[in-house]
Amino acid sequence: MAGENVIKDLVSRLSRANILVAGDIKPGIVNELNSELILSRLLERYRNLEKLAIVNNEEIENLVRALDMEKAPMPIEIRAKTGFMPMASEVDARYTITNNPIERAEGTVDDFVQHFKSRLEKMRRILETHRGAVSGVLPSLESLKSYTAGREITVIGIVQNKITTKNGNIMVVLEDETTDAKVMFMNGASKQARALFESAGNLVFDEVLAVRGKISGPFVIASDIVWPDVQLKERKATEEDIAIAMISDTHVGSKLFMEKNFTHLIKWLNGDVDGKSAMAGKIKYLVMGGDVVDGIGVYPRQDRDLAILDVYNQYRTFFNFIRAIPEYIHVFIIPGNHDAVQRAEPQPELTADLIGDFHMENVHMLPNPSFLTLHGIDVLAYHGTSLDSVIAAIPNMSYANPERAMTEMLKRRHLSPIYGGNIIVPSKNDNLVIERIPDILQMGHVHKNGYASYHGVEIVNSGTWQARTDYQIMQGHIPTPALMPVFETKTGNMTLVDFNKEI
């Protein structure tokens, strides 16, 4: 939004509260990042005024200046620990970053059509690699018309609709580029029929799958579902005894940011602990999974929850912590929904104006999601905003066990399978398809640590560094803050380092 449009929006919203803005306001002083905060402060300042109030440029300048100074970032003091000899410092970093360019889209009907055609084509290729499970696939749903009743067929399509019929069966409408087809899942009595019916109940809108079945009039009576799924892969191991640490959702700038605990983590990485530093010395890579700051205007009246009221100061404070991480540790940072980049996914990396003068050769700003290969270990890092829609749509999912929802994403080979549950860029190439199977799938977002292994993939939700919020209390969510998962690449062990207590 251009500066003038931001001011027009501010003027309009203030006028509804009987606060008028003088005509001398300079466009550059108000921007998207501080407009919500300025609005909130002015509404609070004049809430008990019974007559019209007039706000001029000087008052807004003073307000912006005060916000900037409310909390200045402080450097982190690190005590050099005698005798700390990290083995990771003796190992050369070996990493590659494999990301498709962030595409732009106008949001036209054609953009969405091309986006879902891309999803369907990619998933069809994945499904066709499942030899034995998927064979004899019809070239299109349109070709169903060429076959007679009773014929056994296999079709691939996108779930367009799902309903429970009056007879208690589940009817799923699949679609592709040519037409749609009605697939019936019968609520039968046999063990096989019950299992298939239960699987059909777990189907979500917009996912792509293969269905085997028999033609019966206008329907395909299903006998099996085949998801794109990840095929079983062998676990990898490195010769070097190093480790990958994973964190997310630090929310620097929030009053509930656990600054003491996070400072303890930074000191631990530097060996500034009394004993038990062997694991710290193995850390060669640190992957940070988004929501590094709390942001501004992410939700209504957020300023009441902020310790740092300016988003640029939030990032300066965050990078002060990052500066204190040893230079031999390579840090990979992706954004999340609280970060000050576009909300729609895939999200671009943090921009130059947010980073400011921060620069370290070992710190890498990346898009969300990102695919990393660290010493031969493939890591798919995604903030995890779509966990909300997946947990809501699939039975028996919960925020208490995010690893279950992450497993369902792997089965569907997509990071955001349900359109509308999460804002996406309708680009011509669907870059949220999980085309390469990672060794580690890392997410955050839900502030709850979770771990599982699925077909050789280590599933990790890396929790948070923010204490329990009022919203979480209202929803009954119980976060697990200040717990850092560490994956040892030589042994494959996953260790949880607890920074809620002294290490």
Secondary structure, DSSP 8 states (H G I E B T S, - for coil): --HHHHHHHHHHHHHTTTEEE-TT--GGG--HHHHHHHHHHHHHHTTT--S-EEE-HHHHHHHHHHHHHSS----------TT---GGGGS---EEE-----------HHHHHHHHHHHHHHHHHHHHTSTTTS-SB-S-SGGGGGS-TT-EEEEEEEEEEEEE-TTS-EEEEEE-SS-EEEEEE---SSHHHHHHHHHHHT--TT-EEEEEEEEETTEEEEEEEE------------SS--EEEEE----BTBTTB-HHHHHHHHHHHTT-SSS--TTGGGEEEEEEES--B--SSSSTTGGGGBSS--HHHHHHHHHHHHHTS-TTSEEEEE--TTSSS-SSBSB----HHHHTT---TTEEE--BSEEEEETTEEEEE---TTHHHHHHHSTT--TT-HHHHHHHHHHHTBSS-STTSS-B---SS-TTB--S--SEEEE-SSS-EEEEEETTEEEEEE-BSB---HHHHHHT----BTEEEEEETTT--EEEEETTS--
